Amino acid sequence: MTTREPGSGAGTSRDLRSNAGLASALRPAVLRLARRLRQMRDESMELNTNQLSAMGVLLNHGDLLMGELAAREMVQPPSMTRIVNELERRGLVRRSDNPDDRRQARVTLTDSGRDVLLANRKRRDDWLARRVAELDPGEREILRRAVSILEKVNRA
């Protein structure tokens, strides 16, 4: 299967049968979708992507030590400290001493933080559900199968 790249010149095409061609077509499509989903967030809170992502990690994994949160987010501890400081200032996370080592802080998502995060997720899910509903049943089935494949690619 050969297809023209969106926005490419008349002679540009990619072979989607090759790994390189598939990767070249998949990358911008995934990036555009991720960008559209980020645009669905509630701008009134003025939370950036890093802050929302850190909150999401806490929602999914529970309380974490600051270093564990930094490692999961793949950022340096000083960067995570800045993120947590701002979230704590807004009342979205709470920091407490680690009973095993008082030099380490444990970070907890507050009820307010949980509500903000879940409202943002719902907004994004609703937008994506409307787009998926516009597809025909066969296309939706392909997406169902693609979910586990994309998760596998993300774990690599």
N, C-alpha and C positions, 0 to 999 in steps of 0.2 A: 504494500500500500504506500503510495507516494502522495504527498499532499503539499500544497503551497503553504509557506509560513505566513501567518497573518501579518499584513503590512509589508510584505516583502515585494521585491520587484517581480516582474512578469516571469523571469527566468529562474527564480529561486524556488527550489523545492527540497523537501526532506523525505528520506526514505524511513517511514515509521517502522519498517521491519528490522532495521539495524538498532542496536542498543544506543549508539550515539544519536541517531535521528530521533528515536523515541524520547531520550533524555532531553534533547534540544526542544522538542515540542512540549513535553510535560512541564519542564521548569517554568517557563513564563505563564502557563495556564495555572499552575499551582500558586505562583506568586501573585497573579492578578486576583485569584479567589481569596487568598489570605489578605490582600490589601482591601478588597471589598468588605470582608468580614470585620477587619479592624475599623473600617469607616462606620460600621453599625454601632459602635460603642457610644455610650452616653457621654457627650462632650461636656455636660454641665459639671461633672466631677473633675474634669481636667486631669484625668489619670493617664499616664503614658503607658505604652506597651510593656515596659519593664515592670512597672508597678502592678499592672493587671496580671502579668505572668507570675510574679512572685506570689500574689494573692491566690492565684489558681493552684500553684504548687501546694500552698498551705491548705487549701480546701481539699485537694486530692490526697494529700499525704499526712495531714494533721500537723500538730506542733512540731517545729524543727529548730535545732540549734542554728544560730546565725551562719556558721560555717557550712552546715549541711544544706541550708537554703541557697547559699552562694554556689556551692558545688552543683546542686541540681539545676540551677539557672546558668551555670557555666560562666560566672562572673567572679571577679576578684572580691575578697571580703570587704575592702573599703567601698567598692561600688554598691554592694548589698547593704552596707551600713547606711549609705545615703538614701537608698530606696526605702529601707525600713524606717529610717528617721522620718521621712515625709509621710509614709503611711501611718505611722504612729501619731504624728502631729494631727492628722486628719481623723484619728480614732478608728482606723480601719484594721490595724493590727495592734497587738499588745506585746511588749517585751517583758520578760521576767528572768530572774536569776536561775541558772541551772543548779539544782540542789547538789549535783555531783561535782560541779566545778564552777565556782562563783565567777571565774574569769569569762565564762561563756554565757551568752544570753539565749534564751529560748523565745521563739517568735510564735505568736498565736493569732489566728484570724479572729477578729471580733464579730459579734452578731451583725453589726453595721457593715463591716467589710464583706461578710458573707452575703448580705442582702444586695449590696452594690454589685458584687461579682455575679450573683445569680441573675439579677436583672439584666446585666450586660449579656450574659450567656443566652438568656431567653430572647432578647432582641435579635441577636445573631442567628439563633436557631430558627426563629420565626421567619427572618428574611430568607434563609437558606431553604426552609421548608416550602416557602412560596415558589422559589426558583425550581426546586425538585418537582413540585406538583405540576409544573408546566411541561415536564418531560413525558415522553410516552412510556408505557410500562416496560418495554424492552430496555430503554435507556436507564430507567430506575433500577432494573435488575443488574445491569452492568455496574452501576454505582455501588449497589449493595456488595457485589463481589470485590469491587475496587477498594473498599474501606480496609479490609484486612491486608490487602496487598500494600496499600500506602502505609499502614501501620508497620508492616514488616520493613519497608524501605526506611522509615523513620528510625527504626531500632538499629539499623546498621551502623 
